[in-house]
Amino acid sequence: MFRRGVTSLARAGSVLLAIGVPTTMAGAATTTKSDTHGVFFQLADGSISGGAEFGIQGGQAINRLSVFKFVVADVVCSDGKTRITLTTLRAFADSPVIKISKDLKSATASGTVSGQEDIYNDCTQTDTYSDLTFGVKMNFHSTSGITTTKTHTVTRYPDRSKDVFDDTFASRDAAGTVVLGGTSYSPDASIVHEV
């Protein structure tokens, strides 16, 4: 169930990033092409997720590595009541090194990510911000056969122009490790290719 969720999340992100505003004459068609490889992971409790992706998406070259954190924890306030702290982080690498085999059987990625962590304390109703920079290393190998999905989407506009999206999405479930700073994790993952 989870792995299907990772794959669905990867597809949704790829499709959303490929959508653009048409700049065509009446009756013309715009066809959006993608050719991307990626690996996406999430811890079982959903607290940390991320991925690495490279290739062409919506006509644009991409090469990105990202890490996201969303952690909710109980905290006992000075009045004795239990409330929560919420920790969020969005961190990105500028020039990651990503290698994914053509058959999607292995994937590695590394880079240094930077982002701002926000810790919200419900007791004090305050946010504490910290700028973080840390190394990321991913090493995954496939644990399943390839699953392939093909879609054909046409969006028509009042001026008779249209956008055409032909998408083939292949993925394999994967296992391995992700090292964030000095801490190693063994998350669920998917290795994907979209054209």
C-alpha positions as CSV (number, residue, x, y, z in Angstrom):
1,M,0.0,0.0,0.0
2,F,2.7,2.5,1.0
3,R,4.9,1.8,-2.1
4,R,1.9,2.5,-4.3
5,G,1.6,5.8,-2.4
6,V,5.3,6.7,-3.1
7,T,4.8,6.0,-6.8
8,S,1.6,8.0,-6.9
9,L,3.3,10.9,-5.2
10,A,6.2,10.8,-7.6
11,R,3.8,10.7,-10.6
12,A,1.7,13.5,-9.3
13,G,4.8,15.7,-8.7
14,S,6.1,15.0,-12.2
15,V,2.8,15.7,-13.9
16,L,2.2,18.9,-11.9
17,L,5.6,20.3,-12.8
18,A,5.1,19.5,-16.4
19,I,1.9,21.5,-16.8
20,G,2.3,24.9,-18.4
21,V,0.2,27.7,-19.9
22,P,-0.4,27.1,-23.6
23,T,1.2,29.7,-26.0
24,T,-0.4,28.3,-29.2
25,M,-2.5,29.8,-32.0
26,A,-6.2,28.8,-32.2
27,G,-6.5,25.2,-33.3
28,A,-2.8,24.4,-32.6
29,A,-1.6,21.7,-30.2
30,T,1.2,21.7,-27.7
31,T,2.7,18.3,-26.8
32,T,4.7,18.2,-23.6
33,K,7.5,15.6,-23.4
34,S,9.3,14.3,-20.4
35,D,12.2,12.0,-20.0
36,T,13.1,11.8,-16.3
37,H,14.7,9.2,-13.9
38,G,14.2,9.5,-10.2
39,V,14.3,7.8,-6.8
40,F,11.8,8.7,-4.1
41,F,11.7,7.6,-0.5
42,Q,9.6,7.9,2.7
43,L,10.1,6.6,6.2
44,A,7.3,4.3,7.4
45,D,6.0,6.8,9.8
46,G,5.9,9.5,7.1
47,S,8.1,11.9,9.1
48,I,10.9,12.2,6.5
49,S,10.7,11.9,2.7
50,G,12.5,13.1,-0.3
51,G,14.1,12.1,-3.6
52,A,16.4,12.8,-6.5
53,E,15.4,13.3,-10.1
54,F,17.2,14.3,-13.3
55,G,16.3,14.6,-17.0
56,I,13.9,16.7,-19.1
57,Q,10.6,17.6,-17.7
58,G,8.1,19.9,-19.5
59,G,10.9,20.9,-21.9
60,Q,13.2,22.0,-19.0
61,A,16.4,20.3,-17.8
62,I,16.2,19.2,-14.1
63,N,18.7,17.9,-11.6
64,R,17.4,18.0,-8.1
65,L,17.7,16.4,-4.7
66,S,15.3,17.2,-1.9
67,V,14.5,16.2,1.7
68,F,11.3,17.0,3.6
69,K,10.5,16.6,7.3
70,F,7.2,16.7,9.1
71,V,7.3,15.6,12.7
72,V,4.5,16.0,15.3
73,A,5.5,15.3,18.9
74,D,3.8,15.7,22.3
75,V,5.2,18.2,24.7
76,V,4.1,18.9,28.3
77,C,3.6,22.6,28.9
78,S,4.3,24.6,32.1
79,D,0.6,24.4,33.0
80,G,0.8,20.6,32.9
81,K,-1.3,20.2,29.7
82,T,0.0,18.2,26.8
83,R,0.2,19.9,23.5
84,I,2.4,19.4,20.4
85,T,5.5,20.6,18.7
86,L,5.6,20.6,14.9
87,T,8.9,20.4,13.1
88,T,9.0,21.0,9.3
89,L,11.9,21.2,6.9
90,R,12.3,21.7,3.2
91,A,15.9,21.3,2.0
92,F,17.3,21.2,-1.5
93,A,20.7,20.6,-3.2
94,D,21.9,22.7,-6.1
95,S,24.2,20.2,-7.9
96,P,23.5,16.7,-6.8
97,V,25.2,13.6,-8.3
98,I,22.5,11.1,-9.3
99,K,23.0,7.8,-11.0
100,I,20.1,5.5,-12.0
101,S,20.5,2.4,-14.1
102,K,18.6,2.1,-17.3
103,D,16.8,-1.0,-16.1
104,L,15.8,0.8,-12.8
105,K,17.5,-1.9,-10.8
106,S,19.8,0.6,-8.8
107,A,19.9,4.2,-7.8
108,T,22.4,6.4,-6.0
109,A,22.3,10.1,-5.2
110,S,24.4,12.4,-3.1
111,G,24.6,16.1,-2.4
112,T,24.6,18.8,0.2
113,V,21.1,20.2,1.0
114,S,20.2,23.5,2.6
115,G,17.0,24.6,4.1
116,Q,15.2,26.3,7.0
117,E,13.8,24.1,9.8
118,D,10.8,25.5,11.6
119,I,9.9,24.1,15.1
120,Y,6.5,25.3,16.3
121,N,5.8,25.0,20.0
122,D,2.1,24.9,20.9
123,C,2.8,25.7,24.5
124,T,4.4,29.0,23.8
125,Q,2.8,29.5,20.3
126,T,6.1,30.4,18.9
127,D,8.3,29.3,16.0
128,T,12.0,28.7,16.2
129,Y,13.8,28.8,12.9
130,S,17.2,27.3,12.1
131,D,19.2,27.3,8.8
132,L,20.4,23.8,8.2
133,T,23.0,22.3,5.8
134,F,23.8,18.6,5.7
135,G,25.0,15.9,3.4
136,V,22.6,13.4,1.8
137,K,23.5,9.9,0.4
138,M,21.0,7.5,-1.1
139,N,21.7,4.0,-2.2
140,F,18.8,1.8,-3.4
141,H,18.3,-1.5,-5.3
142,S,15.1,-2.8,-6.8
143,T,13.0,-5.4,-5.0
144,S,10.3,-5.9,-7.6
145,G,9.6,-6.2,-11.3
146,I,8.8,-3.2,-13.4
147,T,5.3,-1.8,-13.3
148,T,4.4,0.3,-16.3
149,T,1.5,2.7,-16.8
150,K,0.6,4.7,-19.9
151,T,-1.6,7.7,-20.0
152,H,-2.9,10.0,-22.8
153,T,-4.4,13.3,-21.7
154,V,-5.8,16.1,-23.9
155,T,-6.8,19.5,-22.5
156,R,-8.9,21.6,-24.9
157,Y,-9.2,25.4,-24.6
158,P,-12.0,27.8,-25.8
159,D,-9.7,29.2,-28.5
160,R,-9.5,25.6,-30.0
161,S,-5.9,25.1,-28.9
162,K,-5.0,22.0,-26.8
163,D,-2.3,20.5,-24.7
164,V,-1.5,16.9,-25.2
165,F,0.3,14.8,-22.5
166,D,1.5,11.3,-23.5
167,D,3.1,9.7,-20.5
168,T,4.7,6.3,-19.9
169,F,5.6,5.8,-16.2
170,A,7.7,2.8,-15.2
171,S,8.7,2.0,-11.6
172,R,10.2,-0.6,-9.3
173,D,9.8,-0.9,-5.6
174,A,13.2,-0.5,-3.9
175,A,15.1,-1.0,-0.6
176,G,18.3,0.5,0.7
177,T,19.6,3.3,2.8
178,V,19.5,7.1,3.0
179,V,22.0,8.9,5.2
180,L,21.0,12.4,6.3
181,G,23.9,14.1,8.0
182,G,25.3,11.3,10.1
183,T,22.1,9.4,10.6
184,S,21.2,6.3,8.5
185,Y,17.6,5.3,7.6
186,S,16.1,2.3,5.7
187,P,13.0,3.8,4.1
188,D,10.6,2.4,1.6
189,A,11.4,3.7,-1.9
190,S,10.6,3.6,-5.6
191,I,12.9,4.0,-8.6
192,V,11.1,5.5,-11.5
193,H,11.4,6.5,-15.2
194,E,8.9,8.7,-16.9
195,V,8.8,9.5,-20.7
